[in-house]
Amino acid sequence: MLDFTSDMPDDGLSSRATEYPQNNDQALLDAYSNAVIGVTERVGPAVVRVETGPKVRTLRERGGLGSGIVISPDGLVLTNSHVVGASKEIRLRDTEGIVTDARVLGVDSDTDLALLRADGARDLRYASLGNSKTLRRGQLVVAIGNPLGFESTVTAGVVSALGRSIRSVSGRIIEDVIQTDAALNPGNSGGPLVSSKAEVIGINTAIINGAQGICFAVASNTAQFVLSEIIRHGYVRRAYIGVAGQTAPIPRQHAMVAGIDNKMGALLAQIEPDGPAAKAGLLPGDVVIRLDRGEVNGVDDLIRVLDRDRIGRTLEMEVLRLGRLRSVKIHPIERKPAARQG
């Protein structure tokens, strides 16, 4: 076999070609490590362990553990509503082991978020909320929390997807959720998902049991909205029409006769007496297919439309009743916040 390289002069290019990728890889790894280290050093001290339940725990009253992130020097802390639950006793433990009592300023189970206030706290280390709308798939993110009781644990990954929807414990759909492969475990709930700029761009909230690398965080823009609503009103304001329903298919013949494209709608099962729906003349069995000019293809769509901007407004609703299309005027009111039990 002929060797065409044996007579070629050695100008050093071949050796440099083999060295360059190795050196380049090392530089990339160093940059990645430095980014994670920088985020950890800047945001880590603002992450707290959230303890609920009695200080002296028994087999009957064991309490719960989660994570939280301090977002202001005077002790405002964001966490998950499912971490707080109905507990009346809440404590925050920082990275130095200092324990502070906390009280709940407000919870929003529809987005699985809660806002706490650390009692008597001043000049705390805190982190800033970033703009989650600037995120891109593949972007580096870091999760910090206390999984399974292991305090100040750091994991890193990427933004796997944006604009996901997951169902909250209240049954309402949480919109604009961030999917990440940064490893999360029980105890990470309520902790921050952080960008390479050391900005909190999500609040870690959920994992899928049995799956690997599929974790979710409530977007920081959603958290900012909930935060402002709780500070202003003590809860998140949403519209209410007084119905209970379910997603149901629309018979093709009914859709053709009514001249609509909906294949699904929101079937009203119950109507609250004297509520907005009852006053509008709605009846059990009606199928909502449009509200305020927006198409309704199920209960989730109906709930999504009933935000704070619809409170007190007169809206047009289209329903199918016994296969015939009807239009009614409905006047949503403000939904009363659910009382915390415990």
FIVO-846219 format. One line per field, with one value per residue (C-alpha): x, y, z; residue number from 1. Coordinates in nm, 2 decimals. Example, Ala and Ser with C-alpha at 12.3 -4.5 7.8 and 13.67 -1.06 7.14 Angstrom:
BEGIN
u (1.23/1.37)
v (-0.45/-0.11)
w (0.78/0.71)
num (1/2)
This chain:
BEGIN
u (0.00/0.13/0.19/0.14/0.23/0.57/0.74/0.54/0.73/0.62/0.51/0.34/-0.01/-0.12/-0.01/-0.18/-0.50/-0.51/-0.44/-0.69/-1.01/-0.88/-0.78/-1.11/-1.31/-1.12/-1.20/-1.57/-1.58/-1.41/-1.65/-1.95/-1.81/-1.73/-2.09/-2.24/-2.00/-2.08/-2.46/-2.42/-2.21/-2.45/-2.79/-2.71/-2.71/-3.06/-3.20/-3.37/-3.51/-3.88/-3.99/-4.36/-4.53/-4.44/-4.09/-4.09/-4.20/-4.37/-4.48/-4.82/-4.70/-4.39/-4.43/-4.28/-3.97/-3.92/-3.72/-3.77/-3.60/-3.56/-3.65/-3.61/-3.38/-3.67/-3.76/-4.01/-3.98/-4.13/-4.21/-4.47/-4.82/-4.80/-4.49/-4.68/-5.00/-5.23/-4.95/-4.97/-4.61/-4.34/-3.97/-3.69/-3.34/-3.07/-2.73/-2.57/-2.82/-3.00/-3.37/-3.64/-4.01/-4.22/-4.58/-4.79/-4.88/-5.08/-5.11/-5.22/-5.29/-5.38/-5.02/-4.87/-4.71/-4.70/-4.54/-4.40/-4.25/-3.96/-4.04/-3.81/-3.57/-3.36/-3.08/-3.10/-2.92/-3.17/-3.20/-3.37/-3.65/-3.56/-3.77/-3.87/-3.98/-3.62/-3.54/-3.44/-3.44/-3.10/-3.01/-2.80/-3.00/-2.91/-3.15/-3.07/-3.26/-3.28/-3.38/-3.46/-3.31/-2.97/-2.93/-2.79/-2.78/-2.70/-2.79/-2.74/-2.91/-3.07/-3.41/-3.57/-3.89/-4.09/-4.46/-4.56/-4.89/-4.93/-5.22/-5.20/-5.33/-5.64/-5.72/-5.65/-5.39/-5.07/-4.96/-4.62/-4.43/-4.06/-3.94/-3.58/-3.35/-3.18/-3.23/-3.51/-3.62/-3.87/-3.75/-3.65/-4.00/-4.02/-3.65/-3.52/-3.44/-3.16/-3.01/-2.64/-2.70/-2.79/-3.15/-3.44/-3.63/-3.85/-3.98/-3.93/-4.26/-4.29/-4.13/-4.28/-4.25/-4.07/-3.92/-3.57/-3.48/-3.83/-3.89/-4.10/-4.07/-4.33/-4.21/-4.07/-4.31/-4.60/-4.44/-4.40/-4.77/-4.88/-4.64/-4.78/-5.14/-5.07/-4.89/-5.18/-5.48/-5.36/-5.46/-5.48/-5.80/-5.99/-6.33/-6.61/-6.94/-7.07/-7.06/-6.91/-6.85/-6.64/-6.49/-6.73/-6.74/-6.99/-7.19/-7.09/-7.45/-7.50/-7.19/-7.30/-7.65/-7.50/-7.24/-6.95/-6.61/-6.58/-6.53/-6.53/-6.68/-6.74/-7.05/-7.21/-7.30/-7.40/-7.52/-7.48/-7.81/-7.80/-7.46/-7.37/-7.44/-7.79/-7.87/-7.77/-8.02/-7.77/-7.89/-7.73/-7.65/-7.56/-7.23/-7.02/-6.84/-6.73/-6.68/-6.58/-6.51/-6.27/-6.32/-6.39/-6.29/-6.32/-6.32/-5.96/-6.03/-6.33/-6.12/-5.83/-6.06/-6.20/-5.90/-5.90/-5.96/-6.31/-6.42/-6.72/-6.75/-7.05/-6.94/-7.10/-7.12/-7.23/-7.37/-7.53/-7.86/-8.03/-7.82/-7.92/-7.68/-7.78/-7.61/-7.63/-7.49/-7.30/-7.15/-6.86/-6.78/-6.46/-6.39/-6.35/-6.01/-6.01/-5.95/-5.65/-5.75/-5.54)
v (0.00/0.34/0.60/0.94/1.11/0.97/1.22/1.53/1.78/1.81/2.17/2.11/2.16/1.80/1.81/2.14/2.00/1.72/1.95/2.22/2.02/1.90/2.25/2.39/2.13/2.21/2.58/2.50/2.29/2.55/2.82/2.59/2.52/2.89/2.98/2.73/2.83/3.20/3.14/2.92/3.18/3.47/3.30/3.01/3.23/3.35/3.00/2.89/2.56/2.58/2.38/2.34/2.19/2.18/2.25/1.93/1.66/1.34/1.03/1.19/1.54/1.51/1.83/1.90/2.02/2.23/2.52/2.89/3.19/3.53/3.80/4.11/4.22/4.27/3.90/3.83/3.46/3.28/2.91/2.65/2.65/2.28/2.32/2.55/2.36/2.44/2.47/2.75/2.70/2.78/2.83/2.93/2.80/2.98/2.84/2.94/2.74/3.04/2.97/3.24/3.21/3.31/3.39/3.34/3.66/3.47/3.15/3.08/2.71/2.77/2.84/2.65/2.96/3.11/3.43/3.43/3.70/3.62/3.77/4.06/3.99/4.28/4.31/3.95/3.81/3.80/3.72/3.90/3.78/3.77/3.79/3.43/3.55/3.59/3.22/3.00/2.62/2.48/2.76/2.68/2.68/2.59/2.45/2.51/2.36/2.11/1.78/1.50/1.71/1.75/2.13/2.37/2.11/2.24/2.07/2.21/2.14/2.32/2.46/2.16/2.33/2.65/2.72/2.39/2.35/2.13/2.09/2.24/2.08/2.29/2.14/2.46/2.46/2.64/2.81/2.90/2.64/2.58/2.23/2.15/1.85/2.00/1.72/1.78/1.57/1.60/1.90/2.10/2.23/2.61/2.66/2.87/2.78/3.03/3.16/3.20/3.57/3.47/3.57/3.36/3.26/2.99/2.84/2.46/2.29/1.94/1.62/1.32/1.01/0.74/0.98/1.11/1.46/1.59/1.86/2.17/2.53/2.80/3.09/3.39/3.62/3.42/3.45/3.82/3.85/3.64/3.84/4.17/4.05/3.91/4.22/4.44/4.22/3.93/3.69/3.66/3.81/3.60/3.60/3.36/3.27/2.99/2.67/2.33/2.14/1.90/1.88/1.70/1.61/1.80/1.57/1.64/1.68/1.95/2.13/2.13/2.26/2.53/2.62/2.59/2.41/2.31/1.93/1.98/2.22/2.29/2.09/2.27/2.01/2.24/2.60/2.78/2.94/3.32/3.31/3.49/3.19/3.14/3.50/3.48/3.20/2.91/2.56/2.23/2.05/2.37/2.34/2.65/2.69/3.06/3.33/3.69/3.61/3.33/2.97/2.73/2.37/2.25/2.34/2.45/2.71/2.84/2.87/3.04/3.31/3.39/3.61/3.93/4.14/3.99/4.08/4.31/4.31/4.20/3.92/3.75/3.37/3.12/2.78/2.48/2.39/2.08/2.12/2.48/2.77/3.04/3.36/3.50/3.80/3.71/3.93/3.76/3.86/3.83/3.48/3.46/3.33/2.99/3.00/2.81/2.54/2.42)
w (0.00/-0.09/0.18/0.03/0.36/0.41/0.16/0.28/0.49/0.85/0.89/1.23/1.09/1.15/1.51/1.57/1.41/1.66/1.95/1.87/1.93/2.26/2.37/2.24/2.43/2.75/2.70/2.65/2.96/3.16/3.04/3.12/3.47/3.53/3.43/3.67/3.95/3.90/3.91/4.22/4.41/4.32/4.37/4.61/4.92/4.84/4.83/5.15/5.28/5.36/5.66/5.74/6.04/6.41/6.52/6.73/6.48/6.57/6.37/6.33/6.25/6.04/5.84/5.50/5.33/5.01/4.87/4.82/4.67/4.84/4.59/4.81/5.09/5.33/5.31/5.03/4.94/4.64/4.67/4.56/4.70/4.74/4.96/5.19/5.19/5.48/5.73/5.98/6.10/5.84/5.89/5.65/5.69/5.49/5.37/5.70/5.90/6.04/6.09/6.06/6.11/5.80/5.73/5.42/5.23/4.97/4.77/4.42/4.37/4.01/3.93/4.23/4.37/4.71/4.85/5.20/5.43/5.66/5.99/6.10/5.81/5.67/5.42/5.31/5.01/4.73/4.36/4.08/3.86/3.49/3.18/3.08/2.74/2.63/2.69/2.40/2.37/2.45/2.68/2.99/3.32/3.68/3.95/4.31/4.60/4.88/4.72/4.96/5.24/5.08/5.12/4.86/4.59/4.24/3.91/3.56/3.22/2.94/2.85/2.68/2.57/2.62/2.64/2.79/2.99/3.30/3.53/3.88/4.20/4.16/3.82/3.63/3.35/3.42/3.09/2.96/3.17/3.11/3.05/3.16/3.20/3.50/3.75/4.01/4.30/4.58/4.79/4.48/4.46/4.51/4.43/4.15/3.79/3.70/3.38/3.31/3.39/3.75/3.70/3.82/3.52/3.67/4.00/3.99/4.04/3.90/3.78/3.59/3.80/3.61/3.36/3.34/3.24/3.22/3.48/3.48/3.62/3.64/3.42/3.60/3.41/3.56/3.90/3.86/3.78/4.08/4.30/4.20/4.24/4.59/4.71/4.58/4.67/4.88/4.61/4.23/4.08/3.83/3.67/3.78/3.62/3.85/3.65/3.67/3.35/3.15/2.80/2.57/2.19/1.97/1.73/1.38/1.27/1.54/1.43/1.07/1.15/1.37/1.12/1.36/1.33/1.69/1.75/2.13/2.37/2.74/2.86/3.16/3.42/3.71/3.73/4.06/4.17/4.14/3.98/3.65/3.44/3.60/3.55/3.19/3.14/3.09/3.17/3.25/2.92/2.74/2.55/2.54/2.21/2.21/2.48/2.42/2.05/2.15/2.05/2.34/2.27/2.63/3.00/2.99/2.72/2.92/3.24/3.04/2.91/3.26/3.37/3.57/3.25/3.21/3.57/3.56/3.18/2.98/2.75/2.46/2.50/2.23/2.34/2.18/2.33/2.20/1.88/1.82/1.85/2.10/2.20/2.56/2.75/3.06/3.33/3.51/3.87/4.07/4.20/4.58/4.69/4.84/5.21/5.35/5.58/5.87)
num (1/2/3/4/5/6/7/8/9/10/11/12/13/14/15/16/17/18/19/20/21/22/23/24/25/26/27/28/29/30/31/32/33/34/35/36/37/38/39/40/41/42/43/44/45/46/47/48/49/50/51/52/53/54/55/56/57/58/59/60/61/62/63/64/65/66/67/68/69/70/71/72/73/74/75/76/77/78/79/80/81/82/83/84/85/86/87/88/89/90/91/92/93/94/95/96/97/98/99/100/101/102/103/104/105/106/107/108/109/110/111/112/113/114/115/116/117/118/119/120/121/122/123/124/125/126/127/128/129/130/131/132/133/134/135/136/137/138/139/140/141/142/143/144/145/146/147/148/149/150/151/152/153/154/155/156/157/158/159/160/161/162/163/164/165/166/167/168/169/170/171/172/173/174/175/176/177/178/179/180/181/182/183/184/185/186/187/188/189/190/191/192/193/194/195/196/197/198/199/200/201/202/203/204/205/206/207/208/209/210/211/212/213/214/215/216/217/218/219/220/221/222/223/224/225/226/227/228/229/230/231/232/233/234/235/236/237/238/239/240/241/242/243/244/245/246/247/248/249/250/251/252/253/254/255/256/257/258/259/260/261/262/263/264/265/266/267/268/269/270/271/272/273/274/275/276/277/278/279/280/281/282/283/284/285/286/287/288/289/290/291/292/293/294/295/296/297/298/299/300/301/302/303/304/305/306/307/308/309/310/311/312/313/314/315/316/317/318/319/320/321/322/323/324/325/326/327/328/329/330/331/332/333/334/335/336/337/338/339/340/341/342)
